[in-house]
Amino acid sequence: MEIDYSLILRVENATMTNYNKFKAGDEKTRLINKDEIENMFEDLLNKIENLEKEIDYMREDVRENYKRIPVEDQYE
């Protein structure tokens, strides 16, 4: 399958993985086989899951460790 090279670079940067790609006719596209594309999707989905867990952890941390201060108590 022929894929835009900049898209492959973005995926490689996001997942910190180098995928097997082959130079196509021009500088803007690369050829990738279906197994590498599947690996890219798996890595991206894994990255998304990890980011969602991190966001949930941050939200829970805010809920547990920060309390709202009423406006009248904010000024002295």
C-alpha positions in Angstrom: 0.0 0.0 0.0 1.3 3.5 -0.8 1.1 5.9 2.1 2.1 9.5 2.5 5.5 9.7 4.0 4.7 12.5 6.4 1.9 10.4 7.9 4.3 7.5 8.5 6.7 9.9 10.2 4.0 11.2 12.5 3.0 7.7 13.5 6.7 6.8 14.1 7.2 9.8 16.3 4.0 9.2 18.3 4.8 5.5 18.9 8.6 5.8 18.9 8.8 2.8 16.5 10.4 2.5 13.1 8.4 0.6 10.6 9.6 -1.1 7.4 8.9 1.2 4.5 10.1 1.3 1.0 10.7 4.3 -1.2 8.0 4.7 -3.8 8.3 6.7 -7.1 8.5 10.1 -5.5 9.7 11.6 -2.2 6.2 12.1 -0.8 5.1 8.5 -0.6 6.4 5.2 0.8 5.2 1.6 0.3 4.2 -0.4 3.3 2.9 -4.0 3.6 -0.3 -4.9 5.4 1.5 -6.4 8.4 3.3 -3.1 9.0 0.0 -1.2 8.7 -1.6 -3.6 11.3 1.4 -3.0 13.6 1.0 0.8 13.2 -2.7 0.6 14.1 -2.0 -1.6 17.1 0.7 0.7 18.3 -1.5 3.8 17.9 -4.4 2.1 19.7 -2.1 1.2 22.5 -0.8 4.8 22.7 -4.4 6.1 22.8 -5.3 3.7 25.6 -2.2 4.7 27.6 -3.0 8.4 27.2 -6.6 7.8 28.3 -5.4 6.0 31.4 -3.1 8.9 32.1 -5.9 11.5 31.7 -8.1 9.4 34.0 -5.3 9.3 36.6 -4.9 13.1 36.4 -8.6 13.6 36.8 -8.7 11.3 39.8 -5.7 13.0 41.3 -7.5 16.4 41.0 -10.6 15.1 42.6 -8.8 13.5 45.5 -6.2 16.2 46.2 -7.8 19.6 45.5 -10.8 21.0 47.2 -12.7 24.0 46.2 -12.2 27.2 48.3 -15.3 29.3 48.8 -15.0 32.8 47.4 -15.4 34.5 50.8 -12.4 32.5 52.2 -10.2 33.5 49.3 -9.9 37.1 50.4 -8.6 38.3 53.8 
